[in-house]
C-alpha cells in the first residue's frame, strides 16, 4: 500500500519565505516569463501510469492580485478529488537580482473559504494579507538557465519541518514552458529521509493555461 501521507507531504513545489508587499518596479522580461509559464492546470497522470509509486495529482496555479505583484493561488489535490485539495497556498514570485528569482509561500488561515475560487479569480480580491501566514526560511531560489527554463532549490537545511519526525525539508524545482519537476523531501536530525518521494520528484505536465 502506498504511503500517501508521506509522499503527498513532499509535493509542495515552491516553499518560500519573506513577506507580501506591493510591487515596486516593473517586471523584467525574465520575471514575466517565469510567472507566465508557472500558471495553469497541471497533472502528474503520465508519471502515475508509468510508476505506481506516484499519484495522479492535480496542480492549479491561478494568478491573483496583479496590481500588487506576481501572486499565484495554488491548489493541489488527488486528481479525482479536486473538490477536496490537501494543499491550498498563495505563492509570490519575485526577482532578487539579474540572475535569481524567488518563490515564496503563504498558508491561509481559513483555506476552506477559498477552495475552488479559481473558477472566478475576482473572488480573490477579498483575500488580504491578514488572511495569510508566511512560511519562514523555506524560499526556493530559481535561476534562468535557458529560454522558458528555470531551476533551483531551497538552501541546505534552511527550511524547518516537523512532519513525520522531520527536522528540515529540501526542495528541488525545475519549471519549463509546459512542465514542472518538483522533488520535496523531509529529513530527520540525522539526515534520514522520513517523508517525500524517494526515487525522483513529481513530474507535472500542463493541461491548459
C-alpha positions in Angstrom: 0.0 0.0 0.0 1.3 3.4 -0.9 2.3 5.7 1.9 0.1 8.5 0.6 0.7 10.9 3.5 4.4 10.6 3.3 4.5 11.1 -0.4 2.0 13.9 -0.7 3.6 15.8 2.2 6.5 16.4 -0.1 4.7 17.8 -3.1 4.9 21.5 -2.1 6.6 22.6 -5.2 7.7 26.1 -4.1 8.4 26.5 -0.4 9.2 30.1 0.4 9.7 32.9 2.8 9.6 36.7 3.2 6.6 39.0 3.4 3.9 40.0 0.9 4.5 43.5 -0.3 3.3 45.8 -3.1 5.2 45.6 -6.4 7.7 48.5 -6.5 9.0 48.2 -10.1 8.1 46.9 -13.5 8.7 43.3 -14.1 11.7 42.3 -16.2 11.1 40.1 -19.2 12.6 37.1 -17.4 10.3 37.5 -14.4 7.3 37.9 -16.7 8.4 34.7 -18.5 8.7 32.7 -15.2 5.3 33.9 -13.9 3.7 33.1 -17.3 4.9 29.6 -17.6 4.1 28.7 -14.0 0.4 29.4 -14.2 -2.1 26.9 -15.4 -3.5 23.5 -14.6 -1.1 20.5 -14.3 -1.4 16.8 -13.8 1.0 14.0 -12.9 -1.1 11.4 -14.6 1.5 10.2 -17.0 4.0 9.6 -14.3 1.4 7.8 -12.1 0.6 5.4 -15.0 4.3 4.7 -15.6 5.2 4.2 -11.9 2.6 3.1 -9.3 4.7 4.7 -6.5 3.4 8.1 -7.7 -0.1 9.5 -7.6 -2.1 11.4 -10.2 -2.0 14.9 -8.7 -3.9 18.0 -9.9 -2.0 21.2 -9.5 -3.7 24.6 -10.3 -1.9 27.9 -10.3 -4.2 30.9 -10.8 -2.8 34.4 -11.0 -4.3 36.9 -8.5 -3.6 40.4 -7.1 -1.9 41.5 -10.4 -1.8 45.1 -9.1 0.3 44.1 -6.1 2.9 41.9 -7.8 3.2 38.3 -9.0 0.9 36.1 -6.9 -0.5 32.7 -7.7 -3.3 31.0 -5.8 -2.4 27.3 -5.7 -4.5 24.1 -5.1 -3.1 20.6 -5.0 -5.4 17.5 -4.8 -5.7 13.9 -5.8 -6.9 14.3 -9.3 -10.3 12.7 -8.8 -10.8 14.7 -5.5 -10.2 18.2 -6.7 -13.0 19.5 -4.6 -11.0 18.5 -1.5 -7.5 19.7 -2.1 -4.9 18.6 0.5 -2.9 21.8 0.0 -4.1 25.4 -0.5 -1.5 28.1 -0.8 -0.5 31.5 -2.2 2.8 31.8 -3.9 4.7 35.1 -4.6 7.3 35.2 -7.3 9.8 38.0 -7.3 13.2 38.8 -8.7 16.3 39.0 -6.4 18.8 40.3 -8.9 19.7 39.9 -12.6 20.0 36.1 -12.4 18.0 34.9 -9.4 14.3 34.7 -8.8 12.5 33.7 -5.5 9.3 31.7 -4.9 7.7 32.4 -1.6 4.8 30.5 0.0 1.9 31.5 2.3 -0.6 29.4 4.1 -4.2 30.5 4.6 -5.9 30.9 7.9 -9.3 29.9 6.6 -8.3 27.9 3.5 -11.8 26.3 3.1 -13.2 29.7 2.3 -11.1 29.9 -0.8 -11.2 26.4 -2.3 -12.5 26.3 -5.9 -12.4 30.0 -6.4 -10.0 29.6 -9.3 -13.2 29.5 -11.5 -13.9 33.1 -10.5 -10.5 34.7 -9.9 -12.0 38.0 -9.0 -13.2 36.4 -5.7 -9.6 36.5 -4.5 -9.8 40.3 -4.4 -11.4 39.8 -1.0 -8.3 37.9 0.2 -6.0 40.0 2.2 -2.5 39.9 3.8 -4.2 39.3 7.1 -5.7 36.1 5.8 -2.3 34.6 5.2 0.7 33.4 7.2 4.3 33.3 5.9 6.3 30.0 5.9 9.6 31.2 7.2 13.0 30.0 6.0 11.9 27.9 3.0 12.3 30.0 -0.1 13.3 28.4 -3.4 15.8 30.4 -5.4 15.5 29.9 -9.1 17.9 30.7 -11.9 17.0 31.1 -15.6 19.2 28.5 -17.4 17.6 28.7 -20.9 14.5 30.2 -22.6 11.4 29.1 -20.7 13.5 27.1 -18.2 14.2 27.9 -14.6 15.8 25.6 -12.0 16.6 26.0 -8.3 16.3 24.7 -4.7 15.9 25.6 -1.1 19.0 26.3 0.9 20.8 23.5 2.6 18.9 22.6 5.8 17.3 26.1 6.0 13.7 25.0 5.9 12.4 23.6 9.2 9.9 20.8 9.2 8.3 18.8 12.0 6.2 16.5 9.8 6.7 12.7 10.5 9.6 13.4 12.8 11.5 15.6 10.3 13.9 18.3 11.3 14.2 20.0 7.9 13.0 19.9 4.3 14.7 20.3 1.0 13.0 21.2 -2.3 14.4 21.0 -5.9 12.4 22.6 -8.7 12.6 22.9 -12.4 10.0 24.9 -14.4 9.7 24.8 -18.1 7.0 26.0 -20.5 4.7 23.0 -20.1 6.2 21.1 -17.2 7.2 21.4 -13.6 9.5 18.9 -11.8 9.4 19.1 -8.1 11.2 16.9 -5.6 10.5 17.7 -2.0 11.9 15.6 0.9 11.9 15.7 4.7 14.8 14.6 6.8 15.3 14.0 10.5 18.2 15.4 12.5 20.5 12.6 11.5 19.8 13.2 7.8 17.5 10.2 7.3 14.6 10.8 4.9 11.2 10.5 6.6 8.8 11.8 4.0 8.6 12.6 0.3 9.3 10.7 -2.9 12.5 8.6 -2.7 13.3 7.9 -6.3 12.7 11.2 -8.0 10.5 14.2 -7.9 6.9 14.6 -9.2 6.5 15.3 -12.9 3.7 17.7 -13.6 2.5 18.3 -17.2 0.5 21.3 -18.1 -3.0 20.5 -19.2 -4.1 24.1 -20.0 -3.5 27.7 -19.0 
